[in-house]
C-alpha cells in the first residue's frame, strides 16, 4: 500500500524486530508513514509502522487510543472519543461487510497473479 500510494516513508526512531509476522525468521520494522484517514465525517492522521501484510482496515490501537482518550464499550464493541470538540462513536463493520471486503481482496490478488503469470509466460 505504501508503494502504491507513493507516500513519504521516514526512518523509525526506535526500530524493532517482529518474529510472529513471518514463519521463518524475523522482520525488521525500521520505517514509518503518516496516514490520513476519515471515518464518516471524522478526519484524522496517524503515524504507522510499515510492515508487509494484508489488512483491509486501519488498526487504531495504542498510542491512538490514549491520545484520543477513547472509551471502549465492550458489549456493542463501540469506541467513543472527542475530536475538535465533537463526539464520535466508531462501530465495527458488520461481519457480512468484512467477508465481502475479503472476497473482493482475494479476487484482486487472483487477477494480479494471472496478469503476472501472463507476463512471465507470453
N, C-alpha and C positions, 0 to 999 in steps of 0.2 A: 504494500500500500504506500509506503514511504517513497519508493521509487516511482510508482505510477502517478502519485500526486505531485512529485517533484518538490517536496517540502524541504526546508533547510534543516539539516541534521547538525547537532552540536555535540561536542565530546561530553560524556557523562562525568560529572565532577567526582563521583565515587564509584568507579567501575567495580563490578562484582561478577561472580560466576553462578550459573544455574546448572544443576545436574538433572533435574526432573523433566526438563522440557524436551530433551533428546534422549534416545535409548542408550546410545553408547557414547560416553564421554561427557564433556561439559561445554557450556555455551558462555562466551564472554558477553556481558552486557556493558558496552562501552560508549553507547550513543543515546541521545535523547532528541525528541522533537516536540515542538509545541503544536497542539491540535486544537483548532477552533471547531466548536460543535454547537448544535441547537437541538433542543427537545421541546417541541411546541413553540411557545414564544420565549422560552428560556434560552439565552445565548451565553456561552462562556468559552474559556480556553483552559486546557490542562496540559501540563508537561508530562510526556510519556516516555518511558524507556523503550528502546527499539529492540525487538526480538522477532525472529521469524516464526510466525504462527498464523493459523486461520481462525479468525473470530468475526462474527457478524455484528458485534456490538462493542461500544466503548465500555470498558470496565472501570467504573468510578469507585475507587476504593481509597485507602489511605494514600496520601495525605488529604485528598479532596474532601472526604467526609469530615475531617477535623477542621479544615479551612472554612468550610461552609456551615459548620455546626449543625450537621444533619441529625434528624431524628428518624430512627427506623421503627416502623410499626410492623412487627413480625407476622401477625395473622394475615393481613391483606398484602404483606410484603411491599409496603409503600415507604418511600423516603421523602421526608418533608424538610424544607430549608427555606431561608430567606436570602434573596439576592437583589441588591439595589432596592431595598425597602419593599420588595414584592415577594409574597409567599408562593412557593412552588411545591407541587406534590408529584413525584415521579412514580409511576406504576409500572410493573413489569409487563412485557409483551405477553399476550395470550400464547399458550403453548402452540396453538394452531399457526400463529404467525411465525414463531420460531421455526417450526417444521417447514413452512413454506419458504422461509429465507434459506434454510439449509439445503433444501431441494434445489432452489434456484442457484445457489453457490456451486452445488455438485454439477449441475448442467453446464455452468460456465467453465468449470475445471475440465469437464469431459470435452467440451468444444475446443478449449485451448490445447488439450492433449492431441486431439485429432488434427488440428492445424499444424502443431509441431511435428507430428508423425508425417504429414504430407510434405512438409518442407525437407525433412530428412530423407524421405523416400519418394522422390518425384516420379 
